[in-house]
């Protein structure tokens, strides 16, 4: 699999989100958060700042989901990445 241009293939990371008071948010509550965590599987040919394996947060309102070889991936643009951990 090879991403073209500014596209990035991302594998989503399911994370447990806790509030400041220590409450664990349910899956439905975390779906309301704007940003989602993922691991870069394949950066596009024109992406210079990200590398395979980078841990990122991205705007989940952009991009789309694809199933490739029975695995679900998100396809986003480089501009949708907000944080690299």
Secondary structure, DSSP 8 states (H G I E B T S, - for coil): ----TTEEEEEE-----B-TTS-B--HHHHTTSSEEEEEEEEE-TT--S--TT-EEEEETTSSEEEEETTEEEEEEEGGGEEEE-
